[in-house]
Amino acid sequence: MSKKSNTLWFILGATAFNILITIISFFVLLLLYGKVLAPLIPETGVAWGLPVIFIGALALSFVIYRMILKQLLKRIDMEKYFDPIFGPPPARKD
């Protein structure tokens, strides 16, 4: 496979993985909210939980995604397998 196709597959896979992390985070936070906080909050305040949970799930998914990507970058030489997304490829030092 070429570097361009590797880059495309990486972007598609990373996007799908980030969406999956967001969905899992949302349901975990929703479950925790329903079990722990919802019984303690008055009924008028419970409606605010869903938007807060959604924003929290987005933030949590980006934190998890970034941590995983940092570990991946430590192990894999990205320039060897992927083309740069923006700008021309770096000049070779041969």
N, C-alpha and C positions, 0 to 999 in steps of 0.2 A: 504494500500500500504506500501511496505517496504521502508526503508531509501534509499536503492540502487535505487529503481525505482523512488522515489522522486527526488533523485540527478540527474538521467538521464533526467527526464522530465524538471527539472529546467534548466539544461544545454541546452537542445534543445529549450526550450521556450525563454531563455535569448539570445541565439544565433539568433533565428528568430527575436526577438524584436530589437536586435542591428542592424541586416541587414535592418529591416524596418526603423529604425531611420536614418541609413546611406542614404537610398534611398530618404527619405523625405527631409533630409538635403541637398542632392545633388540637387534636383529639386528646392528647395527654393533658394539656393545660385545661381543656374543657372538662375532662373527667375530674381532675384535681379541684377545679373550681366548683363543680357540682357537688362533690363530696365534702369539701372543707369550707369554702367561703359562702356559697349560696344559702345554706341554712342559717348562717349568722347575720346576713345582710337583709334589711327590710325589702319587701317586694318591689318597692319603687326603685331601689338601687340595683336590683338584679339585672335589669335590662342593659345596664352599662357594661356588664361582664363580657358579652360577646365581642363588641369592638375592641375592648382591652385585650381579650384573649387572642384575637386575630392579630393585632399589632405585636403582641408578645411572641406569638408563634413565628411571625416573620423575622423578628429580631433574633430569636433563639435559633432559627434555621440558618440565618446568615453567620452567626457565631460558630455554630457547629460546622457549617460548610467551610468557613475560613480555616478552622483548626485542622480539618481533614486535608484541605488543599495545601496547607503549610507542610504537613507531614509528607504529602505526595511530592511536593517540590524538593524536599530534602533527599528523596530517594531516586527521583527520575530527572535526568538532564532533558529539560523541555526543548531546548534548541536542537537537540539531536533528532527528536521525533516529530516536532510540530513546527509549522510555519508561523511567523508572527501575524497577528490578526490585523494590526494597524501599521502602515508604513512598509518600506521595502525591507527585505531580509538583510540581516547584518552581513557586512563584508567578511569574506573568509580571510583568515590569517595564515595562509599557506605560503 
